[in-house]
């Protein structure tokens, strides 16, 4: 007999906890900076965008073309840092950079 586990729903998990959303984005950014995997970063960011409505609604809010968002999530384009910052700011967060000496 096969066990059926409920599907994990990131949107439901994050929707009522802004502090958790902030920590989630921080971890995504740190992972992205460490492994440079923009595809994983964008896939993980998509549930937060969905908290703000549809992709079309969020695109309108950010001033970024809706088609560009769909291309991002289909891995057809790579965002530049200003685009990532704009997306995060429109999710309701500010970005603050802290420099640390690299470990050798």
C-alpha positions as CSV (number, residue, x, y, z in Angstrom):
1,X,0.0,0.0,0.0
2,X,1.3,3.4,-1.0
3,X,1.4,6.2,1.6
4,X,0.0,9.4,0.4
5,X,1.6,12.5,1.9
6,X,-0.1,15.9,1.6
7,X,1.5,18.2,-0.9
8,X,3.6,20.9,0.6
9,X,2.2,24.3,-0.1
10,X,4.7,27.1,0.4
11,X,2.2,29.8,-0.2
12,X,0.0,28.5,2.6
13,X,3.0,28.1,4.9
14,X,4.2,31.7,4.4
15,X,1.0,33.7,3.9
16,X,0.3,34.9,7.4
17,X,3.8,35.4,8.7
18,X,5.8,38.4,7.4
19,X,8.8,37.6,9.6
20,X,8.9,34.1,8.1
21,X,8.7,35.6,4.7
22,X,11.6,37.8,5.4
23,X,13.7,34.9,6.7
24,X,12.7,32.9,3.6
25,X,13.9,35.6,1.3
26,X,17.1,36.1,3.3
27,X,17.9,32.4,2.9
28,X,17.1,32.4,-0.8
29,X,19.4,35.3,-1.3
30,X,22.2,33.7,0.7
31,X,21.8,30.4,-1.2
32,X,21.8,32.3,-4.5
33,X,25.0,34.2,-3.5
34,X,26.7,30.9,-2.5
35,X,25.8,28.7,-5.4
36,X,24.8,31.2,-8.1
37,X,21.8,29.1,-9.0
38,X,19.3,31.8,-10.2
39,X,16.8,29.1,-11.4
40,X,16.5,27.7,-7.9
41,X,16.2,31.2,-6.5
42,X,13.4,32.2,-8.9
43,X,11.5,29.0,-8.3
44,X,11.6,29.5,-4.6
45,X,10.6,33.2,-5.0
46,X,7.5,32.4,-7.0
47,X,5.3,31.4,-4.0
48,X,6.0,34.8,-2.4
49,X,4.9,36.5,-5.6
50,X,1.7,34.5,-5.6
51,X,0.9,35.9,-2.2
52,X,0.4,39.2,-3.9
53,X,-2.1,37.9,-6.5
54,X,-1.4,36.6,-10.0
55,X,1.8,37.0,-11.9
56,X,0.0,39.6,-14.1
57,X,-1.1,41.6,-11.0
58,X,2.4,41.5,-9.6
59,X,4.0,42.4,-12.9
60,X,1.7,45.5,-13.1
61,X,2.6,46.5,-9.6
62,X,6.4,46.3,-10.3
63,X,6.2,47.8,-13.7
64,X,7.9,44.8,-15.2
65,X,6.4,43.2,-18.3
66,X,4.2,40.2,-17.5
67,X,5.8,38.3,-20.3
68,X,9.2,38.8,-18.7
69,X,8.0,37.1,-15.5
70,X,6.8,34.1,-17.4
71,X,10.1,33.9,-19.2
72,X,11.9,34.1,-15.8
73,X,10.0,31.2,-14.4
74,X,10.5,29.2,-17.6
75,X,14.2,29.8,-17.3
76,X,14.3,31.7,-20.7
77,X,15.9,34.8,-19.2
78,X,18.2,35.6,-16.3
79,X,17.4,38.6,-14.2
80,X,19.9,41.3,-13.4
81,X,20.4,42.5,-9.8
82,X,18.2,45.6,-10.2
83,X,15.3,43.4,-11.3
84,X,15.8,41.1,-8.3
85,X,15.9,44.1,-6.0
86,X,12.8,45.6,-7.6
87,X,10.9,42.3,-7.1
88,X,11.9,42.0,-3.5
89,X,11.0,45.6,-2.8
90,X,7.6,45.0,-4.3
91,X,7.1,42.0,-2.1
92,X,7.3,44.6,0.7
93,X,10.9,44.2,1.8
94,X,14.0,46.4,1.7
95,X,17.4,45.0,1.0
96,X,20.4,45.8,3.1
97,X,23.9,44.5,2.2
98,X,26.5,43.6,4.7
99,X,30.1,42.9,3.7
100,X,32.1,40.2,5.4
101,X,35.7,39.1,4.9
102,X,35.7,36.0,2.8
103,X,36.9,32.8,4.4
104,X,40.1,31.4,2.9
